[in-house]
């Protein structure tokens, strides 16, 4: 099983060893990049099909079922359509910036994928400041969105870009703050060391995942909500609200350029979901000791698939928010809760020296109490003095 777990690592070493010594660093980088593009390109195709099928099921319709058996070739048909569709650029648009915007979105997202540990010894780039690198390159997506909206010379595109930048900046603050608790507890910015800190089991069968602590659960929920907004996923898809601003900053894009934006948004969703798996769900570690024989990369991509399915479920369930609701949630609720969660994580850390019989139970209860009270108070403050009348249903009678 050890050979199966390290199969991809051994395959890469074999390929690199077959090349001349002077070219081995370049070949190693090319193999890693090719593997990432192939893996996440395939996941992108599968996710688009599964999402359309799942949303069709939720909405009581069939979904794709014409191209190939059960519609399985629909992603291929979509790719061919995007490749052959005419590329239309507005006459007054800035052609150079209009062309570079999709690339400016896709490249940073690809770099963010390069620092995630996908299995044991399977981190493409193991940086001491992996989290800092992830958020640093992720911030470049805001520049790409502004480039797309401004260069299109269209009022709907510019309005969509402004919405997107306001949303991404607002939710990037709680997104980053929610990870500080993990960094405090682990004492490292390395994503590999964060996964290693979650290895092992308490009481012999409870995994040491951060999500199984009060501060970790709160940070995970805050992180996922902020990540949903950062990825422009429903119910936070206001920058692309078709009913209001056509398609936002994507209004003047078609063909392959539009496909690159589409690919970049999905890869961004994969990246933040993979970061959530790494920070809170134990990364590539198994949930039970008896399941440790399963290859580590299977656990990582299995957890990643679960988070993607949850995001699809949320998209098919929740309605779109208003822009004022979206910003109020970020600044009036999620930001204070992220700061309070840092205090709860600090209490959890320093209470680890307690050595009486029920110390763990009291740590859990007190840490949860530190989060529950502000949650209730902030929720009441956010809702304000609104009083919703009881809904009365009236039915037509024959």
C-alpha positions in Angstrom: 0.0 0.0 0.0 2.9 2.3 0.6 3.9 1.9 -3.1 0.3 2.7 -4.2 0.3 5.8 -2.0 3.6 7.0 -3.5 2.8 5.8 -7.1 2.6 9.3 -8.6 5.7 10.5 -6.7 7.7 7.5 -7.9 6.4 8.0 -11.5 7.6 11.6 -11.5 11.0 10.6 -10.1 11.3 8.0 -12.8 10.4 10.4 -15.6 12.9 13.0 -14.3 15.6 10.5 -13.9 15.3 9.5 -17.6 16.3 13.1 -18.7 19.8 14.6 -18.7 20.9 16.1 -15.4 20.9 19.7 -16.8 17.3 19.5 -17.8 15.9 17.7 -14.7 14.7 20.8 -12.9 12.8 22.0 -16.0 11.4 18.5 -16.7 10.3 18.2 -13.0 8.5 21.6 -13.2 6.8 20.6 -16.5 5.6 17.3 -15.2 4.1 18.9 -12.1 2.4 21.6 -14.1 1.1 19.1 -16.6 -0.3 16.9 -13.8 -2.1 19.9 -12.2 -3.6 21.1 -15.4 -4.7 17.6 -16.4 -6.1 16.8 -13.0 -8.0 20.0 -12.4 -9.1 20.3 -16.0 -10.7 16.9 -15.7 -12.3 17.8 -12.4 -13.6 21.0 -14.0 -15.3 19.0 -16.8 -16.8 16.5 -14.3 -18.0 19.3 -12.0 -19.8 21.2 -14.7 -21.7 18.0 -15.7 -22.5 17.0 -12.1 -23.6 20.5 -11.3 -26.0 20.7 -14.2 -27.3 17.3 -13.4 -27.7 18.1 -9.7 -29.4 21.5 -10.3 -31.7 19.8 -12.8 -32.6 17.2 -10.1 -33.2 19.9 -7.6 -35.4 21.9 -10.0 -37.3 18.7 -11.1 -35.9 18.6 -14.6 -33.6 16.2 -16.5 -30.4 18.3 -17.1 -28.0 17.4 -19.9 -29.2 14.1 -21.6 -28.6 14.6 -25.3 -24.9 14.4 -26.0 -23.6 10.9 -25.3 -25.1 8.3 -23.0 -26.9 10.0 -20.1 -25.3 13.3 -21.3 -21.8 12.3 -20.3 -20.2 14.0 -23.3 -21.8 17.3 -22.6 -18.6 18.9 -21.3 -16.9 17.9 -24.6 -19.7 19.5 -26.5 -19.4 22.7 -24.4 -15.6 22.8 -25.0 -16.0 22.5 -28.8 -18.7 25.2 -28.8 -16.5 27.6 -26.9 -13.5 26.9 -29.1 -15.4 27.5 -32.4 -17.7 30.3 -31.2 -16.9 33.7 -32.7 -14.8 36.0 -30.6 -16.5 39.4 -30.6 -14.7 42.5 -29.2 -16.5 45.8 -28.9 -15.2 48.5 -31.3 -14.5 51.0 -28.4 -12.9 48.4 -26.1 -9.3 48.4 -25.1 -8.3 45.3 -27.1 -5.0 44.5 -25.3 -6.5 44.7 -21.8 -9.6 42.9 -23.0 -7.4 40.1 -24.2 -5.2 39.9 -21.1 -8.0 39.9 -18.5 -8.9 36.2 -18.7 -5.2 35.2 -18.5 -4.7 37.6 -15.5 -7.4 35.6 -13.7 -6.3 32.1 -14.7 -2.6 32.4 -14.0 -2.9 33.4 -10.3 -5.4 30.7 -9.6 -3.1 28.1 -11.1 -0.3 29.4 -8.9 -2.6 29.0 -5.8 -3.2 25.4 -6.7 0.6 24.7 -6.7 1.0 25.1 -2.9 -1.7 22.7 -1.8 -0.5 19.3 -0.4 -2.6 16.7 -2.3 -1.1 13.7 -0.5 1.8 12.5 1.4 4.9 14.0 -0.3 2.6 15.4 -3.0 2.9 19.1 -2.4 4.0 20.7 -5.8 5.7 23.6 -3.9 6.3 23.3 -0.2 6.8 26.9 1.0 7.3 28.0 4.6 4.8 30.7 4.0 2.3 28.7 1.9 -0.8 30.4 3.2 0.7 33.9 2.6 1.6 32.9 -1.0 -1.9 31.5 -1.5 -3.6 34.7 -0.5 -1.1 36.9 -2.2 -1.6 35.4 -5.7 -5.3 35.1 -5.0 -5.6 38.9 -4.6 -4.6 39.3 -8.2 -8.0 38.0 -9.3 -9.5 41.4 -8.3 -7.2 43.1 -10.8 -8.3 40.7 -13.5 -12.0 41.4 -12.8 -11.4 45.2 -13.0 -9.4 44.8 -16.2 -12.3 42.9 -17.8 -15.0 45.4 -16.7 -13.0 48.6 -17.5 -11.6 47.4 -20.9 -15.1 46.4 -22.2 -16.2 50.0 -22.3 -19.7 49.0 -21.2 -21.6 50.4 -18.3 -23.0 47.0 -17.3 -19.5 45.5 -17.4 -18.0 48.3 -15.3 -20.9 48.1 -12.8 -20.3 44.3 -12.5 -16.6 44.8 -12.0 -17.2 47.4 -9.2 -19.6 45.0 -7.5 -17.1 42.2 -7.8 -14.3 44.2 -6.3 -16.4 45.5 -3.4 -17.5 41.9 -2.7 -14.1 40.3 -3.0 -12.4 42.9 -0.8 -15.2 42.7 1.8 -15.0 39.0 2.1 -11.3 38.6 1.7 -10.9 40.2 5.2 -12.8 37.5 7.1 -11.4 34.8 4.8 -7.9 35.7 5.9 -8.8 36.3 9.5 -10.5 32.9 9.8 -7.2 31.2 8.9 -5.2 33.1 11.6 -6.6 30.8 14.3 -5.1 27.8 12.6 -1.8 29.5 12.2 -1.8 30.4 15.9 -2.5 26.8 17.0 -0.1 25.1 14.6 2.6 27.8 14.8 3.5 27.6 11.2 2.4 29.1 7.8 3.4 25.9 5.9 0.4 24.0 4.6 2.4 20.8 4.8 3.1 21.3 8.5 -0.6 22.2 9.1 -1.7 18.9 7.7 0.9 17.1 9.8 -0.3 18.8 12.9 -3.7 17.3 12.3 -2.4 13.7 12.0 -3.1 11.3 14.8 -6.2 10.5 16.9 -7.6 11.4 20.3 -8.9 8.5 22.4 -7.6 6.2 19.6 -10.3 7.0 17.0 -11.2 10.7 17.0 -9.1 12.5 14.4 -7.2 15.6 15.4 -8.8 17.7 12.7 -9.3 21.4 13.5 -12.9 21.3 12.5 -13.7 19.1 15.5 -12.9 21.9 17.9 -15.2 24.9 18.7 -12.9 27.5 17.2 -12.1 25.2 14.3 -15.7 24.7 13.4 -16.5 28.4 13.6 -13.4 29.2 11.5 -14.4 26.6 9.0 -17.9 27.9 8.6 -16.7 31.5 8.3 -14.1 30.4 5.8 -16.5 28.6 3.6 -19.0 31.4 3.5 -16.3 33.9 2.6 -14.8 31.5 0.1 -18.3 31.2 -1.6 -18.4 34.9 -1.9 -14.8 35.1 -3.2 -15.7 32.5 -5.9 -18.8 34.4 -7.0 -20.9 31.4 -6.2 -24.6 31.7 -5.4 -26.0 33.2 -3.3 -23.1 35.7 -3.7 -23.1 35.9 -7.5 -24.2 39.5 -7.7 -21.3 40.5 -10.0 -22.8 38.3 -12.7 -26.5 38.8 -11.9 -28.1 38.2 -15.3 -31.5 39.6 -14.2 -29.9 42.9 -13.3 -26.7 43.6 -15.2 -26.8 40.9 -17.9 -23.6 39.1 -17.0 -21.6 41.7 -15.2 -17.9 42.0 -16.1 -18.4 39.1 -18.5 -21.0 40.9 -20.7 -18.7 41.6 -23.6 -16.8 38.3 -23.6 -17.6 35.3 -25.8 -16.0 32.2 -27.1 -12.7 31.0 -25.7 -12.1 34.1 -23.6 -15.4 33.5 -21.8 -14.4 29.9 -21.3 -11.2 31.0 -19.7 -13.1 33.1 -17.2 -15.4 30.2 -16.5 -12.4 27.9 -16.0 -10.7 30.4 -13.7 -13.8 30.8 -11.5 -14.1 27.0 -11.1 -10.4 26.6 -10.4 -10.7 29.3 -7.8 -13.5 27.4 -6.2 -11.3 24.2 -6.2 -8.4 26.2 -4.7 -10.3 27.6 -1.8 -12.1 24.3 -1.2 -8.7 22.6 -1.2 -7.4 25.1 1.3 -10.4 24.4 3.5 -9.6 20.7 3.4 -6.0 21.4 4.3 -6.7 23.8 7.1 -9.7 22.3 8.8 -10.4 18.8 7.5 -7.0 17.2 8.0 -5.8 17.4 4.4 -4.9 14.0 3.1 -5.2 12.2 6.5 -7.7 9.4 7.1 -10.8 10.0 9.4 -10.3 6.6 11.2 -7.1 4.6 12.0 -8.5 1.5 10.2 -8.8 3.5 7.0 -5.1 4.5 6.9 -4.3 2.0 4.2 -6.2 4.0 1.6 -3.9 6.2 -0.4 -3.6 9.7 1.0 -4.5 11.5 -2.3 -7.8 9.6 -2.3 -8.7 11.2 1.0 -7.8 14.7 -0.2 -9.8 14.6 -3.4 -12.7 12.8 -1.6 -13.0 15.6 0.9 -12.6 18.1 -1.9 -15.5 16.5 -3.8 -17.7 16.7 -0.7 -17.1 20.4 -0.4 -17.8 20.9 -4.1 -21.1 19.0 -3.8 -22.1 21.2 -0.8 -21.4 24.3 -2.9 -23.6 22.9 -5.7 -26.3 22.1 -3.2 -26.1 25.7 -1.8 -26.4 27.1 -5.3 -29.6 25.2 -6.0 -31.1 26.0 -2.6 -30.5 29.7 -1.6 -31.8 32.8 -3.4 -29.4 35.6 -4.4 -28.7 38.3 -1.8 -29.1 42.0 -2.2 -25.8 44.0 -2.4 -26.6 45.7 1.0 -27.3 42.4 2.6 -24.1 41.0 1.2 -21.9 43.8 2.5 -23.6 44.0 5.9 -23.0 40.3 6.4 -19.3 40.7 5.7 -18.6 43.8 7.8 -21.2 43.6 10.6 -21.2 39.8 11.3 -18.3 37.8 9.7 -15.5 40.3 10.5 -16.4 40.6 14.3 -16.9 36.8 14.5 -13.5 36.2 12.9 -11.8 38.4 15.5 -13.7 36.8 18.4 -12.8 33.4 17.0 -9.1 34.3 17.4 -9.7 35.0 21.1 -11.5 31.6 21.4 -8.5 29.9 19.7 -6.1 31.6 22.1 -8.2 30.4 25.1 -8.1 26.8 23.6 -4.4 27.0 23.3 -3.6 28.3 26.8 -6.1 26.0 28.5 -4.3 23.0 27.1 -2.2 23.0 30.3 -5.2 22.0 32.4 -4.6 18.5 33.7 -7.7 17.7 35.8 -10.1 14.8 34.8 -12.7 16.7 32.8 -10.4 19.4 31.4 -11.1 18.6 27.7 -14.9 18.8 28.3 -14.5 22.2 30.1 -12.2 23.5 27.4 -14.8 22.6 24.8 -17.8 24.1 26.7 -16.0 27.4 27.6 -14.6 27.8 24.1 -18.0 27.2 22.6 -19.5 29.7 25.0 -17.1 32.4 23.9 -18.4 31.9 20.4 -22.1 31.3 21.0 -22.9 34.5 22.9 -21.3 36.9 20.3 -23.0 34.9 17.6 -26.4 35.5 19.1 -25.8 39.1 19.8 -24.3 39.9 16.4 -27.1 38.0 14.7 -29.7 40.1 16.6 -27.9 43.3 15.8 -27.7 42.4 12.1 -31.4 41.7 11.8 -32.1 45.0 13.7 -35.6 45.8 14.6 -37.2 44.1 11.6 -40.4 42.3 12.4 -41.6 39.9 9.8 -45.4 39.4 9.8 -46.8 35.9 9.7 -47.3 34.8 6.2 -50.9 34.0 5.3 -51.5 31.7 2.4 -54.7 32.2 0.3 -55.8 29.6 -2.2 -58.3 30.0 -5.0 -61.4 28.0 -4.6 -63.5 26.6 -7.4 
